[in-house]
Amino acid sequence: MTRTVYVADDVSINIELVESVFRNDPDLVIRKAEHGKELLDSIGQNGLPDLLILDLMMPIMDGFDVLERLKPVRERNYFPIIVLSALTDKQSIVKALSMGADDYVTKPFFVEELKARVSNMLKLKERDEFLNTSLDVMESNLLEKLQMLEHTQVEVIIRLGKASEFRDDETGRHIERIADYVNLITDELGLNREQRMMMRYASPMHDVGKIGIPDGVLLKPGKLTDDEFKIIKLHTVIGGKILGGTSLPLLELAREIALSHHERWDGNGYPLHLKGKDIPLSGRIVSVTDVFDALTSDRVYKAAWPIERALDYIEEQRGKQFDPDVVDAFFTIKDKIIKIKQTKTDGPAMKPIIMQIIDGDISIEQSIERWR
């Protein structure tokens, strides 16, 4: 491997002497400079050295000035420096070493000594390059693993959200639409990219607490009794419990949404009867989108409302059930919301198909085709 060695000395015979030491080494390329400025200009034109042999007493710019100017460069791209100087006083030696020189050789020098010093410094350079390369590989692998872990967390959250929605939204597309609605509204409200992504991935978990609600209550086709409605309300608390106790910001946001998406702007919501901006913004946003999508979807206890009727309801509840700012953002992007609703339509319900499989009316293969 070819290495470039710069030699800076104002005495040409000294440069020639250093050149003669390494003339027979095919792996070394020698570049010369008679003063500090010429050296720095050469580095600027030809690139950084693998090693610098530097005299201290030079005209125009001396070796100490060179050491000072190269300090920030070497912090980013290290290369060793050997000072080769006639200065033998301790003050000069200490000053040069404290300014970043890696080694100090006094003139006149022994040829074999200089060869050994250069060899050691180049090995130091190679070791530094190896460590930096290894670190880059490790950082790359770590970043890849962190990205994979983040992707896995998001995937688990989405799947768990779908599992919870299967309890009463038998097609599972409700949470897909909620995520899209939320993404549009957070963008309209001016949230930054990270906040929007967090909201998009956390919002599908808003009803995860339904997992803990009995089917007899959750899927009741008729009107709920007061006691049954109290049980339904518990899905917010259950969701908070399921998602609580985590250090992951995404799950913590999902917990916040699960707990607060049924709170009302006027304070008459549940479970904590929060009012106005005491309700987390995340819950206020999901509240509007959840109600709109639920109203316009078929459920076991009701038929889907026409979109215009649902929009009228959202507008009527501005400042009552819903945050006025969120409602305003919702209506600003109303056409995009409607397009998502119409594009991501509900497919065939799963539970009736499951009953048909059990009764022998259709095969599993036929059911898979229907679910595609």
N, C-alpha and C positions, 0 to 999 in steps of 0.2 A: 504494500500500500504506500503510495507516494505521499510524503509529508513536506509541507512548505515551512522553511525556517527563514525568518527575517533577521538580518543583522544590521544594527544601527551603531555606527562609530564614525567620528569625524576624522580619524586617522586611517587613511586608505590601506596602509600596510597591515593594520590590525584586522581589517576586514578580509584582506587577502590571506592572512594567517588562519583566520577562522574558516575561510573557504577551503583552504588546503587540507584542513583537518578532516573535512567531510567530502572532499572531491571524489573519492572513490566509492562513495555510498550512493548507489543508483536510486535509492528510495527517498533521497532528500533533494529538494529544490531550494536553492539559496537565493533570497532577494536582498539587495543591499540598499542602505540609506546612509547619508553622511550627517544628517541632523534629524531632530525630532519631527520637524514639519514635513521633511521629505518622506520620512517613515509613515506618518499618518496619511499623507497624500497617496502613497503607494498602497497602503491598506485599503483606502477608500476606492482605489481603482482596481486592485487585484484581489481583494477579499482578505479575510482574516487569516493570520498565520496559524500553524499548528504549534509553533514555538517562536518566541522572540528572544534574541540575545541582544541586550541593551547596554550601551555605554551610558554613564551618567554625565560626564563633562563634554558637552557638545554645544556648538554655537546655535544661534537662532532659537532653538528650543532644546533644553537639556533633558536628561533622562527622567528627572523628577517630574517635570511637567508632562512628559509622555505617560508616566505611570498614573498621574492624576487624571489625564484625559481618557485613558483607556479603562479606567475603573468601571464606569457604567456599562461600557461595551462588554467587558469580561463578566459582568454580573449576568448578562443575557446569554453570552456565548463564550464560555471559558476557554482560555489557552494559557499555558504556563509561560512565565517570563524568567529568564536567567540574566541577572545583572553581571556584566563583565567590565570591571572598572579598576582603575589604578588607585581609587580612593580606598584606603585601608583603615581609616579611623572608625571606631565603633559607632559614632554618631551617624555617619553616612550609611553604614551597613544597616543599623536599626531603622533609620528613616526609610530606606528603600524597601526593606522587608515589611515594614508597617504600612507602606503605601501599596502593597500588593505583589511585590516581587516574590517569586517562589524559591529562588536560590541566588546565591551571591558568590561569584568567583573573582578573585583579585588578579590583577596583572602584575607581573608576567605569570602566565598560567602553564600548567603541565598539559600537554596534548591529551594524554590518556585520561586525565582528570576531567577535562572538558567533554571528551567523548562520553565518559560515564555519566556526567551530569545531564548531558543532552538526552542520552538513552533513557535515563530515569524519568526525566520530565516528559518525554514522549509517551512512555508507558503510563504516566499519570494522566496524560491527555486521553489515551486510549481507554483507560479505566473510567474516566469521566464520561466519555462518549457512550461506553457500554452501559453504564448506570443510567444515563439519560434515556437511552433507547429502551432499556428494560422498564424504566419508569413510565415512558410513553405507552408501552404495550400494556403494562398493568393498569394504567389509567383508562386506556381504551377498553380493556376487558371489564374493568369495574363499571364504566359508564354503560357498557352493553348490558351487564347484569342488572344494574339499577333500572335501565329502561325496560328490561324484561320483567323485573319485579313490579314496576309501576303498571305495566300493561296487564300483568296477572291480577293485580289488585283491582284495576278498573273492570276487568273481565268478570271477576268474582262478584263485584258489586252489581254489575248489570244482570248477571245470572240470578243472584239472590233477589234482585228487584223483580225479575220476571217470575220467579217462584212465588213471591208474595202476591203479585197481580193475578196469577192463575186462580187464586181463590175466588175472585168475583168478576174479574175481567178475563173471560175464558179464551180470548184471542191473544192476550199478552202484548198488543200493540199500543196500549195506552201509555206505557212508560216510554216507548220510543218517541211518541208524539210529544210527551211532556218534556223530554230532553231537548227536542228541537224547538219547542215553544220557548223554553227557558233560555236557550242559547240566543234566540232572536231578541228577547226582552232584555237580557243582561247587556247585549251589545247596544241596544237602543238607550239604555240607562247610563251607558258610558263606563261600565266595568272594564278593567284591563283584561288582557288575553288570559292570564293565569286564573283570574277570578271566574271568567266565563267558562273556562274548561273545567274548573272545579265544580261549578254549579251544574254544568251539563252532565257530569258523571255522577254527582251526588243526588241529583233530583229524582232519578228512578227509584231511589230507596225510600221515598216518602211514605209509602204504605206498607213497609216491611212488617210492621206490627200486626197486620192482618193474619199473619201466620198463627198468632195466638188466639184468634177469635173463633169460637165454635161455628161450624157450618150452619147449624140450626138458626143462628142469629145472623151471620154474615150473608147467607143465601136465602133468607126468608123472603118470599115473593110479596107478601103483604106488608101493611104498615107495622112498624116496630112499636112495642110497648115502651113505656118510660124506662123500665128496667133493662130491656134489650138495647135501647139506645145508649144507656149508660155503659153497657158492655162494649158496644161498638166504639164509643169514645176512647176506650182503653187502648185501642190500637196505636194511638200516638205515644202513650206511655210505654207500651210494650216495645214499640220501635226504638224509643230512646234507650231502653234497657238493652236491647239486642246490639245496638250500635255504640253503646257507652263503654267507658273504660279503655279507650284506645289512645295511642299517641300519634296515629296517622291523621294528618289534617283532612284528608278526603273523607274518612269515616266520621270524623268529628263534625264536619259540615253536614254529612248525611244525617247524623243524630240530631243536629239542630233543626234540620228541615222536618224530620219525622215528628219531632215534638211540637213544632210551631205552625205547620201548614194548615191547621184548622182553627188557629186563632183568628179573631176578627178585628178589624180596624177600630170598631166601636167598643171593644172590650167584652163582647158577649160570646166569644168563641171558647175553645177548650184546647188543652186541659188546664192551663194556668190563668186564663182570663186576662191575657196581656192586651194592652191597648196601644194603638198608634205605633210610633217608632220604637216602643219597647219590644215590639215583635221583631225578631231578626229579619233583615231584608230578604234573606234566602227564603224564609217561610212566607213572607208577603208575596214574593214572586210566584212561588209554586202554588200558593192558594188560588190565585187567579187562573193559572193554566190548568190546574187540577179540576176546578169547578167547571170551566168551559168544556174541557174534554169529557168529563163525566156526564154533563148535561146533554151533550151531543152524541152519546154512545148508548147502545142498548144495554140494559142491565136486567137481572132476573126480576127486579122489583119495579122496573119502568121501561117504557119505550124511549128511544132517542128523541130529543127535541130538535126541531129545525134550527139551523145555524143562526138565523136572524133572531129567533126567540131567545137563544142563549146569549147572543150579543146584547140584546135589550136588557137581559137580566144583569149581565156584568156592568153595564152602564148605570142601571138603577142602583146598584150596590156600591157605586163609587163613593168613598167616604163613609160608608156604613160597614159593609163586610170587607171591602177591599181598600188597599192603599191607593189614594187618588193618583199618585205619580206612576204607580205600576199600571193602573188602568189606562192612563193616558198613553203610556208606552205601548201597551197592548193594542190600543186602537190605531196608533200611528203605523203599526206593522200588521194591521188586521188582515190585509189581503194575503200576506205571507202565511199568517196563522191558518187562514181558511184553506190555502193551497196545501199545506201540510196535512190538515184534517182530511181533505178530499183525496190526497195522494196515498197516504198511509192508512188505507181503510182496513177495517177489521176483517179478518178471514173467517173461516168456519170455526165455530166454537168447539173446543176440545172435548168437554165433558159429554155432550150428547153423542159424539163419535165414539168415545170410550164405552158408553152404554151400548151402542150398536155392536161394538166388538164383543162385549160380554154376552149380548143376546144372540150372537152368531149371525147378525144381519149383514155385516161386512167383514172382510178379512183385514189383518194387520197391514198387508201390502196396500190395500185400497185406502186405508186410513192415512197411511204415509203420503200417498198421492194427494189427498185432500188437504193435508197440513202444509204442503209445499207452497 
